[in-house]
């Protein structure tokens, strides 16, 4: 049994790429390990959301994870800002995080390039806050994508530095973790290989999208003029449609259209209609559940109350021990 910790970006609506990636991964491990999944709302402050957006995004993400089947009885589900111990550990770790190493972080350099008007100190110390999230529960496994590997490496650096400085093997080293290899990568509708909402809103099918919206988006998906030779290699955008079909439709449907493609008889209009209907059928139960949960504040409050209690129990133990190791003593 490992302690798994993962932060969920509070960016509002989730899409099918998130579902087949992070969420499926969570679903597979939630009953196998001691899991802490939290919504990283402090991290989102680097981009200065309005108070209304901050709250709505947190709620939407919470609701959608629950709708997808995250089991709040099995995992400790909470909101980062409800655990004050997070900020205490963050402060302590900041003292042993060097500005030079933080400035060399790829994600920070990327932010400087993209948003030179908003290089705040929170961005610089983003990896320290993330380290605090993980170390707070002495996490050993962290389900994250490739883009977070460097942050995790920094978490190990901070953990080891703390242990060395205080001559105590206190924090374990956390490593990236994916449950099984069979996670499918969901492509975008715009020809890109990865469904993403930041690049183009219309490239993503959101879990909460209404059927009409899904139909419109899928019908507008990028294709080409169609194959001219039997068994022709598919261009990326067409390959994407087939991959979406593989994830959302039945095997027979996929093979039917694949055969039509290989014999140069495929009509993309028909294929897209089928894909849209299958996407609607696939998302139907999620959409229903999302709607139901969005209006059930009482249930959400209950889930968060239990989650916060369990998270604080673990966090306050760590902080108590860390304070003692560092030499904080009461008179
Ligand atoms: N930085 C992560 C992301 O952008 C979110 C995150 C915050 C996180 N704290 C974490 C992930 C702790 C794993 C563990 O996706």
Boltz pocket constraint, residues with backbone or C-beta under 6 A from the ligand:
constraints:
  - pocket:
      binder: B
      contacts: [[A, 5], [A, 6], [A, 7], [A, 8], [A, 9], [A, 40], [A, 43], [A, 129], [A, 130], [A, 133], [A, 134], [A, 142], [A, 143], [A, 144], [A, 148]]
      max_distance: 6.0
